[in-house]
Amino acid sequence: MFAQRFRWLSALPLFAVILALAVISIGALSGAQSPNATSREALFDYYQRLKPAPSETASPFHIIEIDRESVDAVGPWPWPRSIIADIVANASGAGAKGVILAEPVDTPDPLSPEVIGEFWLKGARDEGLARQLALLPSTDAALGRAFQQTKAAAAVAAGVTSQALGSEDFERADAASVPWLDADGDDFVALPRARIQFPVNNEIARNAQPAVLSLPVDPDGIVRRVPLFWSIDGAPTPTLAMEAARIARDDARVRLNADPNVVNAAGRAIRSVTIGETTLPLSTGATMRLYPDKRMSVSKTSAIKVVRNEGSNSQLRDKVVLIGLDRDLGGVTRLSRGTFSPAEAHALVAGQIHNNAVVSRPGWIGGLEALMVMLLGAAAIMWSQRLEFWKALGAAAIASAILFAISFSAFSFSDLLLNPLPGALALFLGAFSVAGGRSLGVVLRDDTVRGTFQGSLPEPAMKKIREEGATNILDGVNRPVTVLSCELRLLEDDLQQLSAHPDDVTNMLATASNSLRKTIIETGGAADQADGGKIYAYFNAPLEAADHVDAACSAALRLVESMDKTNAELEASTRTRGVQLHLAIGVATGPCFIGPMGHGRTNRYSAIGPAVEMASFLRKQAEFYGPAIICDEAVYRQTHHHFAYLELDRLKTNKNPAPLSIFALVGNPFIKSSKSYRSLDEAHRELLSAYRAGDWAAARASLEQVKKSPGAAIALFDIYEKRIAEMADKETPAGWDGAHVVTL
């Protein structure tokens, strides 16, 4: 009787499978248009690689690329917009059909007379220089006049919403405010909302159509969907690619076709866009899915050739020209089939629009996929009751292969994106129901390991440990690692001031250390607390990262910012007013043995190797030379194109008699492009050159020039002043190369 009463318990595994199928079905329905389904999007990327979009023989687009050759010839980026104006004018003169600037104009030109005057003369009394600057022509006006000569558009780097556009991300836009734009039966439509940083210069906005440069990315960092229009302050604004395609179609009129069945708080949603005679269907969220063609390339011309107007530049004739930085100088945009510069990415999207190559994932597709989950799962459950376990799995595998074939056929012949993954998962889940009451088991997580390294490893590594356990992830390895060694310390006077409050000292160091560790982990490093106020950070471990040297340099700059905030808090407290924590950082890169070093609660994720010793050595030099961050030559070589550096010295050590150059990391790319840094760097290079050549008179003259530069008030130049004074009184030693001997 007892057995009869509880017989239903034997059906619990089946109930669990049915519940799981319901969850998968609901997930397929609700997440049909969400970009968070990375496995589904990766599958669609693979489909597109197998069958890329057909492409025309000749693209109507051409890129004028601001590359390294151009920057070396003209000068560091950013260039004054008057130079960009020359490029626009020369491209127009070469017969370009239209010119599009793919570099943002919604920020002030840092090299315009107005900005220079405001930056350098703010608070100054040099009225004569101010008048001279006021007489210089406006670079924005020059660019605006150049745009008058052709059909033109200029990029705005609008801040955009998330890729998964909800109703709250849309804004009511007035299509009547754009003369070449029509709306289907209503001037007001709902478009994704965007914001620009600063108002665009009137001269530029009058002669060039503002167009949004930003391309929203999926959670994995890949651009797969592009809204063709955005709403900026209630005005419809095209994406840069959309405007390029419109110009390529002879300035064609555009119609926004609203969906009468989809209305949100901002108005009617857009279901398609008509350009001339061609209509492009849009997915949910008013976005066009990217469908790259097999060429995945756009013809290019180096900007320096257009600046100098070399030759006829006939390759630009009848082309829509996009002007932009290359991948090395301007960053990259990731598409499903590689990385491209922003200008290249927009040219490829514009080519897709021009060729009317679209793939669709209509709103009803989620319902179909949810229905497939329930039907296929039920079928798998029924045959699994009659087949042996392995035969049931084999049948599920065959049915899944057929489902994938149907999905790829729908894409190949109908440009329809049908996701087979939920259906395939339902098939295997149904097949597993034959296991009855057997546990399907999961791998036990090593909670002790997770707890030990929580607060020491970056979140991606901790997430992988949580999901996969510590197996392999925390194995010791020997690989290139960038090591950041930092130390917090108090001056003797500050220690004397706090001698009556030792608890304040320990709390202060603990709070500051926690802040530094948090910053290290947030920037992708593994933090290792050493004795006292010393902390080590390791980049490229436990997970590998190709950009670990750049990440370490960015982390070092953020640590300095974090310490500035900590010192501001100390100054605000009556107990610690006047006390300052000092931070010294050394950064070196090289092969290291790295992994857990310890057991149980004493386990630490640490590293040993020459790079660790070098980072510690460089950290100690910060107190001597002055700058907070000191890097070795290997770090400098890999990152000097991106960060601002000053070469500090050339050293010979007891371990290596070959001269070793050390460098101070003084700032980010914005600092590197500033006039004050360039002036200081140039004068400092001249100082080092004269010093190492033994020309003491020239070295002294260069030193005086250096001291006039902003940012020269550091111990480094007092050191060189003392050395030059000492060396000038005696003969230059034989074999002199300017190297200073130190002991590691």
GUZA-350043 format. One line per 4 residues: number of its first residue (from 1); their letters; for each residue x, y, z of C-alpha. Coordinates in Angstrom, 2 decimals, padded with zeros to 5 digits. Example, Ala and Ser with C-alpha at 12.3 -4.5 7.8 and 13.67 -1.06 7.14 Angstrom:
BEGIN
1> AS> 012.30,-004.50,007.80  013.67,-001.06,007.14;
***
This chain:
BEGIN
1> MFAQ> 000.00,000.00,000.00  002.87,002.32,000.88  004.48,001.60,-002.51  001.26,002.37,-004.33;
5> RFRW> 000.84,005.67,-002.49  004.30,006.93,-003.38  004.57,005.39,-006.83  004.29,008.86,-008.37;
9> LSAL> 007.79,009.64,-007.04  009.23,007.52,-009.87  007.89,010.09,-012.31  009.80,013.01,-010.73;
13> PLFA> 012.68,012.86,-013.28  010.13,013.12,-016.09  008.43,016.05,-014.38  011.83,017.72,-014.02;
17> VILA> 012.50,017.27,-017.76  009.09,018.72,-018.66  009.73,021.69,-016.37  013.13,022.22,-017.97;
21> LAVI> 011.54,022.13,-021.45  009.03,024.76,-020.33  011.86,026.98,-019.07  013.77,026.58,-022.36;
25> SIGA> 010.62,027.34,-024.33  009.92,030.51,-022.35  013.58,031.53,-022.71  013.45,031.00,-026.49;
29> LSGA> 010.31,033.14,-026.71  011.40,035.97,-024.44  015.02,036.10,-025.64  014.40,035.67,-029.35;
33> QSPN> 015.71,039.16,-030.14  018.10,039.58,-027.23  021.82,039.92,-028.05  022.69,038.12,-024.81;
37> ATSR> 022.27,034.71,-026.52  025.95,034.51,-027.46  025.82,030.87,-028.62  022.98,031.66,-031.01;
41> EALF> 024.77,034.72,-032.38  028.02,032.74,-032.77  026.07,030.15,-034.81  024.62,032.87,-037.04;
45> DYYQ> 028.16,034.27,-037.49  029.25,030.84,-038.67  026.34,030.69,-041.15  027.44,034.03,-042.58;
49> RLKP> 031.00,032.79,-042.99  029.74,029.71,-044.85  027.49,031.78,-047.11  028.51,035.44,-047.19;
53> APSE> 026.36,038.05,-048.88  026.87,038.48,-052.64  028.86,041.61,-053.50  029.05,043.85,-056.53;
57> TASP> 032.23,043.94,-058.60  033.02,047.52,-057.66  032.20,049.16,-054.33  030.93,052.76,-054.48;
61> FHII> 032.89,053.55,-051.30  036.52,054.48,-050.74  038.43,055.24,-047.55  040.97,058.01,-047.10;
65> EIDR> 042.89,056.47,-044.22  044.82,058.52,-041.68  047.62,056.04,-041.11  051.05,056.02,-039.52;
69> ESVD> 052.68,057.34,-042.69  050.30,060.30,-042.70  050.82,061.08,-039.02  054.61,060.86,-039.40;
73> AVGP> 054.43,063.32,-042.28  051.84,065.80,-040.97  052.19,065.51,-037.21  050.60,063.73,-034.25;
77> WPWP> 046.87,063.13,-034.19  044.59,065.01,-033.64  045.21,067.26,-036.62  043.71,070.75,-036.84;
81> RSII> 040.41,070.61,-038.72  041.90,072.95,-041.30  044.02,069.98,-042.47  040.89,067.81,-042.61;
85> ADIV> 039.34,070.63,-044.67  042.21,070.30,-047.16  041.52,066.57,-047.46  037.81,067.22,-048.04;
89> ANAS> 038.55,069.89,-050.65  041.12,067.76,-052.48  038.82,064.72,-052.49  036.02,066.86,-053.87;
93> GAGA> 038.38,068.26,-056.48  039.32,064.71,-057.50  035.67,064.03,-058.38  034.40,062.29,-055.25;
97> KGVI> 030.66,061.82,-055.25  030.49,062.73,-051.58  032.77,063.07,-048.58  032.07,061.74,-045.10;
101> LAEP> 034.24,062.55,-042.11  034.30,059.48,-039.86  035.97,061.32,-036.98  033.70,063.04,-034.43;
105> VDTP> 033.00,066.76,-034.74  030.84,067.01,-031.61  033.88,067.91,-029.52  035.92,071.14,-029.81;
109> DPLS> 038.95,071.01,-032.08  041.81,070.84,-029.53  044.10,072.63,-031.99  041.72,075.44,-032.95;
113> PEVI> 042.73,079.02,-032.02  039.68,079.29,-029.76  040.49,076.16,-027.72  044.21,076.93,-027.56;
117> GEFW> 043.44,080.45,-026.39  041.02,079.27,-023.74  043.40,076.56,-022.49  046.65,078.51,-022.44;
121> LKGA> 045.43,082.04,-021.70  042.86,081.23,-019.01  043.81,083.46,-016.12  046.75,084.97,-018.05;
125> RDEG> 047.19,088.67,-018.85  048.96,088.42,-022.21  046.41,090.44,-024.17  048.71,090.74,-027.18;
129> LARQ> 048.92,086.98,-027.64  045.16,086.75,-027.13  044.59,089.27,-029.94  046.94,087.36,-032.23;
133> LALL> 045.11,084.11,-031.56  041.78,085.82,-032.22  043.03,086.85,-035.68  043.76,083.24,-036.68;
137> PSTD> 041.08,081.66,-038.90  038.70,079.19,-037.27  039.54,075.58,-038.14  035.85,074.65,-037.81;
141> AALG> 034.91,077.38,-040.27  037.54,076.09,-042.70  036.11,072.59,-042.47  032.56,073.91,-042.92;
145> RAFQ> 033.57,075.80,-046.09  035.26,072.68,-047.46  032.04,070.71,-046.93  030.21,073.27,-049.10;
149> QTKA> 031.96,071.91,-052.18  030.41,068.44,-052.06  027.69,066.28,-050.59  028.97,065.73,-047.10;
153> AAAV> 028.37,064.23,-043.70  030.27,064.55,-040.43  030.35,062.06,-037.60  029.10,062.64,-034.09;
157> AAGV> 030.30,060.20,-031.45  026.90,060.02,-029.84  026.52,058.11,-026.63  024.08,055.29,-027.39;
161> TSQA> 021.88,052.99,-025.39  022.34,049.27,-024.96  022.02,046.95,-027.92  018.90,045.30,-026.44;
165> LGSE> 016.61,048.24,-027.12  013.56,048.40,-024.88  010.67,050.83,-025.02  012.43,053.14,-022.56;
169> DFER> 015.37,053.48,-024.98  013.26,055.09,-027.71  012.45,058.73,-028.26  009.78,060.55,-030.25;
173> ADAA> 011.42,062.00,-033.38  010.01,064.52,-035.86  010.73,063.28,-039.40  009.43,066.55,-040.84;
177> SVPW> 012.55,068.30,-039.49  014.72,066.47,-042.08  013.98,067.61,-045.67  015.03,064.36,-047.38;
181> LDAD> 013.16,062.11,-044.93  009.53,060.99,-045.01  007.47,059.06,-042.49  004.72,056.64,-043.37;
185> GDDF> 001.50,058.50,-042.53  002.87,060.33,-039.50  005.69,062.83,-039.04  006.46,061.44,-035.59;
189> VALP> 008.09,058.04,-035.17  009.90,056.16,-032.37  013.66,055.95,-032.88  016.47,054.76,-030.60;
193> RARI> 017.70,057.58,-028.41  021.27,058.94,-028.58  023.11,061.92,-027.15  025.98,064.02,-028.49;
197> QFPV> 028.78,065.37,-026.31  028.76,069.03,-027.41  026.78,071.03,-030.00  028.24,070.72,-033.50;
201> NNEI> 029.76,073.92,-034.93  027.10,075.80,-036.93  029.30,076.14,-040.02  029.89,072.39,-040.10;
205> ARNA> 026.28,071.44,-039.30  024.97,073.74,-042.05  027.08,072.17,-044.78  027.38,068.53,-043.65;
209> QPAV> 024.72,066.13,-042.40  025.53,065.05,-038.82  025.61,061.25,-038.66  026.08,058.91,-035.71;
213> LSLP> 029.46,057.18,-035.64  028.86,054.89,-032.66  028.03,051.26,-033.44  026.40,049.48,-030.48;
217> VDPD> 027.99,046.17,-029.59  026.63,042.90,-028.29  027.76,041.71,-024.84  030.68,039.84,-026.44;
221> GIVR> 031.95,043.08,-028.01  030.87,042.30,-031.59  028.71,044.60,-033.71  025.86,042.62,-035.25;
225> RVPL> 022.94,045.06,-035.34  022.92,048.65,-036.52  020.06,051.13,-036.04  019.92,053.03,-039.34;
229> FWSI> 018.47,056.11,-037.63  018.76,057.59,-034.17  016.89,060.36,-032.41  019.11,063.16,-031.13;
233> DGAP> 017.10,065.76,-029.25  013.99,064.69,-031.15  015.56,065.01,-034.62  016.08,061.88,-036.79;
237> TPTL> 019.79,061.44,-037.39  021.21,058.76,-039.71  023.96,056.35,-038.86  027.15,057.21,-040.76;
241> AMEA> 026.74,054.11,-042.94  023.15,055.07,-043.78  024.18,058.53,-044.92  027.03,057.06,-047.02;
245> ARIA> 024.59,054.68,-048.74  022.11,057.52,-049.34  024.78,059.69,-051.00  025.90,056.69,-053.08;
249> RDDA> 022.29,056.46,-054.33  022.42,060.05,-055.59  021.12,061.71,-052.43  018.00,059.54,-052.51;
253> RVRL> 014.98,060.31,-050.37  014.32,057.99,-047.45  011.02,056.79,-046.04  010.58,055.39,-042.56;
257> NADP> 007.85,052.75,-042.71  006.12,052.37,-039.36  004.66,049.15,-037.99  000.96,049.73,-037.16;
261> NVVN> 000.98,046.77,-034.76  003.94,047.89,-032.63  003.58,051.08,-030.63  005.60,052.10,-027.59;
265> AAGR> 005.53,055.17,-025.36  007.48,057.20,-027.91  005.21,056.38,-030.87  005.04,053.92,-033.73;
269> AIRS> 008.03,051.62,-034.24  009.82,051.38,-037.61  009.51,048.07,-039.46  011.48,048.98,-042.63;
273> VTIG> 013.37,051.76,-044.39  012.94,052.63,-048.08  015.88,054.27,-049.90  014.81,055.35,-053.37;
277> ETTL> 013.20,052.19,-054.75  014.78,049.74,-052.31  013.20,048.66,-049.02  015.25,047.22,-046.16;
281> PLST> 013.33,045.24,-043.51  014.39,045.94,-039.93  014.47,043.66,-036.92  012.87,044.36,-033.58;
285> GATM> 014.47,047.48,-032.11  014.59,049.27,-035.50  017.95,047.66,-036.28  019.40,046.13,-039.43;
289> RLYP> 021.33,042.91,-038.94  024.78,042.95,-040.49  025.38,040.51,-043.32  028.98,041.03,-044.50;
293> DKRM> 029.92,040.13,-048.05  032.75,037.74,-048.92  035.27,040.47,-049.76  035.15,042.23,-046.37;
297> SVSK> 037.45,044.94,-047.68  037.22,048.52,-048.94  039.72,050.26,-051.18  041.88,052.81,-049.36;
301> TSAI> 044.17,055.73,-050.01  046.67,057.08,-047.48  045.61,060.53,-046.25  049.06,062.01,-046.90;
305> KVVR> 048.60,061.48,-050.65  045.38,063.47,-050.56  046.81,066.15,-048.25  049.67,066.68,-050.68;
309> NEGS> 047.29,066.23,-053.62  049.75,063.86,-055.25  048.69,062.77,-058.71  045.14,062.96,-059.99;
313> NSQL> 043.69,060.80,-057.20  041.42,059.39,-059.89  040.61,056.44,-057.62  038.30,058.83,-055.72;
317> RDKV> 036.24,059.77,-058.76  032.52,058.98,-058.39  033.17,057.38,-054.98  031.66,058.18,-051.64;
321> VLIG> 034.78,058.86,-049.60  035.05,058.17,-045.86  037.87,059.90,-043.99  039.03,058.22,-040.78;
325> LDRD> 041.85,056.84,-038.67  043.23,053.38,-039.35  043.03,050.52,-036.85  046.35,051.30,-035.15;
329> LGGV> 045.58,054.96,-034.48  041.82,055.00,-034.06  040.95,051.72,-032.40  038.99,048.83,-033.85;
333> TRLS> 035.40,047.79,-034.34  034.76,044.05,-034.09  032.42,042.53,-036.64  031.55,038.86,-036.88;
337> RGTF> 034.36,038.29,-039.39  037.22,040.33,-038.04  038.30,043.70,-036.68  038.11,046.92,-038.66;
341> SPAE> 038.60,050.62,-038.17  035.35,052.58,-037.58  035.54,054.00,-041.11  035.97,050.51,-042.58;
345> AHAL> 033.09,049.16,-040.50  030.73,051.91,-041.68  031.84,051.43,-045.29  031.02,047.71,-045.04;
349> VAGQ> 027.62,048.44,-043.51  026.97,051.05,-046.20  027.88,048.47,-048.82  025.32,046.09,-047.37;
353> IHNN> 022.65,048.82,-047.48  023.63,049.76,-051.04  023.50,046.12,-052.18  020.19,045.49,-050.36;
357> AVVS> 021.75,042.41,-048.70  019.67,041.72,-045.61  018.94,038.87,-043.26  015.88,038.93,-041.06;
361> RPGW> 014.76,037.58,-037.74  011.10,038.63,-037.59  009.13,039.01,-034.39  007.22,035.74,-034.83;
365> IGGL> 010.39,033.65,-034.95  010.55,033.38,-031.15  007.11,031.79,-031.01  008.10,029.24,-033.65;
369> EALM> 011.29,028.31,-031.78  009.37,027.96,-028.49  006.84,025.65,-030.19  009.70,023.57,-031.63;
373> VMLL> 011.15,023.12,-028.13  007.93,021.64,-026.76  007.16,019.44,-029.80  010.68,018.09,-030.23;
377> GAAA> 011.14,017.59,-026.48  007.87,015.64,-026.28  008.89,013.50,-029.27  012.27,012.74,-027.66;
381> IMWS> 010.60,011.75,-024.39  008.27,009.36,-026.21  010.96,007.56,-028.22  013.35,007.51,-025.25;
385> QRLE> 010.84,005.36,-023.32  011.11,002.68,-026.03  014.83,002.81,-026.85  017.99,002.04,-024.98;
389> FWKA> 019.81,005.03,-023.58  022.56,005.25,-026.21  020.13,004.64,-029.04  017.91,007.43,-027.72;
393> LGAA> 020.93,009.77,-027.69  021.82,008.69,-031.24  018.28,009.45,-032.42  018.50,012.88,-030.73;
397> AIAS> 021.82,013.54,-032.49  020.38,012.63,-035.92  017.27,014.76,-035.33  019.47,017.68,-034.20;
401> AILF> 021.60,017.40,-037.36  018.42,017.55,-039.47  017.27,020.59,-037.48  020.58,022.38,-038.11;
405> AISF> 020.33,021.53,-041.83  016.83,023.06,-041.95  018.09,026.17,-040.15  021.00,026.65,-042.58;
409> SAFS> 018.72,026.06,-045.57  016.32,028.73,-044.31  019.26,031.13,-044.09  020.68,030.17,-047.50;
413> FSDL> 017.47,030.38,-049.51  015.27,032.80,-047.54  017.77,034.95,-045.58  015.87,033.86,-042.47;
417> LLNP> 017.72,033.35,-039.17  016.17,030.36,-037.39  017.86,029.28,-034.15  018.12,025.44,-033.92;
421> LPGA> 019.89,025.42,-030.54  016.81,025.40,-028.22  015.23,022.60,-030.28  018.44,020.55,-030.24;
425> LALF> 018.76,021.07,-026.49  015.16,019.89,-026.05  015.91,016.74,-028.06  018.87,015.75,-025.89;
429> LGAF> 017.08,016.71,-022.68  014.14,014.52,-023.65  016.50,011.68,-024.49  018.12,011.94,-021.07;
433> SVAG> 014.78,011.26,-019.42  015.48,007.50,-019.88  018.00,007.84,-017.10  015.00,007.72,-014.72;
437> GRSL> 015.95,008.39,-011.14  019.70,008.37,-011.80  021.38,011.58,-010.90  022.78,013.48,-013.84;
441> GVVL> 025.41,014.83,-011.40  027.33,018.05,-011.52  030.93,018.73,-010.72  031.32,019.86,-007.09;
445> RDDT> 032.79,023.30,-006.84  035.83,023.82,-004.74  034.40,026.45,-002.36  037.62,026.58,-000.39;
449> VRGT> 039.60,027.53,-003.49  037.03,030.15,-004.50  037.04,031.68,-001.04  040.82,031.77,-000.85;
453> FQGS> 041.25,033.71,-004.08  038.18,035.95,-003.81  039.58,039.48,-003.76  042.81,038.39,-005.45;
457> LPEP> 041.76,037.35,-008.96  039.79,039.34,-011.58  036.11,038.56,-012.02  036.46,036.71,-015.39;
461> AMKK> 038.84,034.24,-013.71  036.61,033.87,-010.64  033.60,033.33,-012.89  035.44,030.58,-014.73;
465> IREE> 036.40,028.95,-011.43  032.78,029.12,-010.26  031.55,027.57,-013.50  034.30,025.03,-014.18;
469> GATN> 036.02,024.54,-010.84  039.70,025.18,-010.19  040.88,022.45,-012.56  043.51,023.78,-015.01;
473> ILDG> 042.62,027.44,-014.34  044.81,027.64,-011.24  047.57,025.35,-012.48  051.04,026.83,-012.32;
477> VNRP> 052.27,028.08,-015.69  055.34,029.69,-017.21  054.30,032.49,-019.55  054.97,036.17,-020.30;
481> VTVL> 053.51,038.22,-017.46  053.42,041.96,-016.88  054.21,042.61,-013.21  053.14,045.76,-011.39;
485> SCEL> 054.84,046.31,-008.03  053.51,049.11,-005.84  054.24,050.30,-002.32  052.44,052.63,000.07;
489> RLLE> 054.56,054.55,002.53  054.43,057.47,004.95  057.19,060.04,005.38  059.02,060.16,008.71;
493> DDLQ> 057.38,063.48,009.64  053.92,061.99,009.03  054.77,058.93,011.12  055.86,061.21,013.95;
497> QLSA> 052.58,063.13,013.66  050.60,059.88,014.00  052.81,058.25,016.64  050.11,058.71,019.27;
501> HPDD> 047.50,057.04,017.06  049.01,053.76,015.72  045.53,052.45,014.94  045.10,055.31,012.46;
505> VTNM> 048.26,054.24,010.63  047.21,050.60,010.26  043.64,051.48,009.28  044.92,054.02,006.78;
509> LATA> 047.23,051.50,005.12  044.56,048.77,005.17  041.95,051.05,003.57  044.37,052.31,000.93;
513> SNSL> 045.61,048.77,000.18  042.04,047.54,-000.28  041.37,050.41,-002.68  044.49,049.55,-004.69;
517> RKTI> 043.64,045.82,-004.78  040.12,046.62,-005.97  041.49,048.82,-008.76  043.96,046.10,-009.81;
521> IETG> 041.22,043.46,-009.98  038.86,045.77,-011.88  041.55,046.35,-014.53  042.08,042.61,-015.05;
525> GAAD> 045.07,041.95,-012.82  045.66,039.36,-010.09  046.50,041.07,-006.78  049.08,039.68,-004.35;
529> QADG> 049.48,041.39,-000.96  053.07,041.35,000.25  054.55,042.62,003.51  053.67,046.09,004.80;
533> GKIY> 052.16,048.34,002.17  053.53,046.39,-000.80  051.20,044.90,-003.41  052.03,042.99,-006.58;
537> AYFN> 049.73,042.78,-009.59  050.06,040.22,-012.38  048.55,040.66,-015.83  048.09,037.76,-018.30;
541> APLE> 047.24,035.35,-015.51  045.40,033.21,-014.60  043.56,033.84,-017.91  045.61,034.84,-020.93;
545> AADH> 045.17,038.33,-022.37  046.88,039.60,-025.50  046.90,043.23,-024.29  048.31,042.56,-020.81;
549> VDAA> 051.09,045.18,-021.08  048.60,047.93,-022.02  046.30,046.74,-019.22  049.09,047.01,-016.65;
553> CSAA> 049.93,050.58,-017.74  046.27,051.61,-017.58  046.04,050.02,-014.13  049.11,051.95,-012.94;
557> LRLV> 047.54,055.26,-013.99  044.29,054.32,-012.26  046.20,053.45,-009.08  047.64,056.96,-009.02;
561> ESMD> 044.12,058.39,-009.42  042.89,056.13,-006.60  045.68,057.35,-004.34  044.82,060.99,-005.10;
565> KTNA> 041.25,060.31,-003.90  042.55,058.59,-000.75  044.81,061.52,000.06  041.92,063.94,-000.47;
569> ELEA> 039.92,061.96,002.11  042.84,062.06,004.54  043.07,065.82,004.12  039.37,066.17,004.88;
573> STRT> 039.75,064.40,008.24  040.85,066.45,011.25  042.90,063.52,012.63  044.92,063.00,009.45;
577> RGVQ> 045.02,066.51,007.98  048.44,067.20,006.51  049.29,063.50,006.22  049.89,062.11,002.73;
581> LHLA> 050.32,058.51,001.57  052.99,058.16,-001.09  052.69,055.57,-003.86  055.60,054.14,-005.84;
585> IGVA> 054.98,051.81,-008.79  057.28,049.70,-010.94  056.12,047.90,-014.11  058.10,045.20,-015.93;
589> TGPC> 057.23,042.40,-018.31  058.79,039.03,-019.05  058.41,035.25,-018.54  057.42,034.21,-015.01;
593> FIGP> 056.36,031.11,-013.12  052.94,031.99,-011.79  050.23,030.16,-009.86  049.00,029.35,-006.35;
597> MGHG> 051.91,029.30,-003.87  050.75,027.96,-000.53  048.08,025.75,001.01  044.67,026.30,002.54;
601> RTNR> 044.07,029.73,003.99  047.70,030.75,003.44  047.46,030.15,-000.30  048.46,033.11,-002.49;
605> YSAI> 048.39,033.59,-006.23  051.91,034.78,-006.86  054.78,034.80,-009.34  058.54,034.41,-009.42;
609> GPAV> 060.89,035.45,-012.18  063.14,038.27,-013.39  060.13,040.49,-014.19  059.08,040.41,-010.50;
613> EMAS> 062.57,041.42,-009.40  062.74,044.13,-012.05  059.33,045.57,-011.09  060.44,045.72,-007.43;
617> FLRK> 063.68,047.41,-008.42  061.86,049.99,-010.54  059.40,050.67,-007.72  062.32,051.58,-005.44;
621> QAEF> 063.63,054.04,-008.06  060.44,056.11,-007.89  061.55,057.66,-004.60  064.88,058.64,-006.17;
625> YGPA> 063.74,059.96,-009.56  060.38,061.50,-008.62  057.67,060.12,-010.98  055.28,057.64,-009.35;
629> IICD> 055.33,055.04,-012.16  058.57,053.66,-013.62  058.65,051.04,-016.40  061.31,048.94,-018.02;
633> EAVY> 062.32,049.14,-021.67  060.18,046.16,-022.75  057.02,047.82,-021.42  057.99,051.10,-023.06;
637> RQTH> 058.60,049.50,-026.47  055.18,047.86,-026.50  053.13,050.83,-025.27  054.92,054.10,-026.08;
641> HHFA> 052.68,054.66,-029.10  049.70,054.81,-026.75  050.94,056.31,-023.46  053.05,059.34,-022.57;
645> YLEL> 056.57,058.50,-021.30  059.76,060.28,-020.27  063.05,058.38,-020.41  064.59,058.69,-016.94;
649> DRLK> 068.03,057.18,-017.10  070.32,054.52,-018.49  071.49,052.12,-015.77  074.14,049.43,-015.40;
653> TNKN> 073.57,046.87,-012.66  075.70,044.34,-010.87  073.68,041.57,-012.54  073.85,042.91,-016.09;
657> PAPL> 076.58,045.26,-017.27  074.64,046.08,-020.46  072.93,049.50,-020.17  069.26,049.32,-019.14;
661> SIFA> 066.94,052.22,-019.95  064.12,053.06,-017.55  061.09,055.21,-018.30  058.48,057.18,-016.37;
665> LVGN> 054.86,056.60,-017.38  053.42,060.10,-017.10  050.02,059.97,-018.76  047.31,058.60,-020.99;
669> PFIK> 046.82,059.25,-024.74  045.23,062.63,-024.01  048.36,063.76,-022.16  050.53,062.32,-024.94;
673> SSKS> 048.77,064.51,-027.52  049.02,067.70,-025.42  051.32,070.51,-026.43  052.85,070.82,-022.96;
677> YRSL> 053.91,067.16,-022.93  055.38,067.33,-026.42  057.36,070.43,-025.41  058.69,068.76,-022.25;
681> DEAH> 059.50,065.50,-024.07  061.40,067.25,-026.86  063.50,069.34,-024.46  064.16,066.28,-022.28;
685> RELL> 065.34,064.23,-025.26  067.79,067.00,-026.16  069.03,067.01,-022.56  069.65,063.24,-022.58;
689> SAYR> 071.35,063.38,-025.98  073.77,066.10,-024.87  074.38,064.43,-021.49  075.19,061.06,-023.04;
693> AGDW> 077.44,062.71,-025.64  079.40,064.46,-022.87  078.47,067.93,-024.18  077.98,069.57,-020.77;
697> AAAR> 077.32,073.08,-022.07  074.56,071.85,-024.35  073.22,069.62,-021.57  073.06,072.58,-019.17;
701> ASLE> 071.27,074.71,-021.79  068.77,071.92,-022.49  068.19,071.49,-018.76  067.31,075.16,-018.40;
705> QVKK> 064.83,074.76,-021.27  063.33,071.68,-019.61  062.77,073.53,-016.34  060.60,076.07,-018.16;
709> SPGA> 058.20,073.31,-019.26  055.05,072.47,-017.25  055.49,069.32,-015.19  059.28,069.68,-014.77;
713> AIAL> 059.17,070.10,-010.98  060.40,066.58,-010.15  063.56,065.23,-008.59  064.75,063.87,-011.96;
717> FDIY> 065.96,067.23,-013.23  067.64,068.10,-009.92  069.56,064.83,-010.31  070.72,065.76,-013.80;
721> EKRI> 071.62,069.28,-012.68  073.85,067.83,-009.96  075.42,065.28,-012.32  076.14,067.89,-015.01;
725> AEMA> 077.76,070.20,-012.44  079.97,067.38,-011.20  080.93,066.12,-014.68  081.64,069.59,-016.08;
729> DKET> 084.52,070.03,-013.62  086.41,066.99,-014.85  087.21,065.23,-018.09  084.61,062.98,-019.66;
733> PAGW> 085.54,059.34,-018.89  086.61,057.12,-021.77  083.73,055.11,-023.17  081.19,057.47,-021.56;
737> DGAH> 077.60,056.58,-022.55  075.70,058.34,-019.78  074.90,055.12,-017.90  074.56,055.24,-014.11;
741> VVTL> 075.73,052.25,-012.05  073.30,050.82,-009.48  072.99,047.62,-007.42  069.97,045.33,-007.73;
***
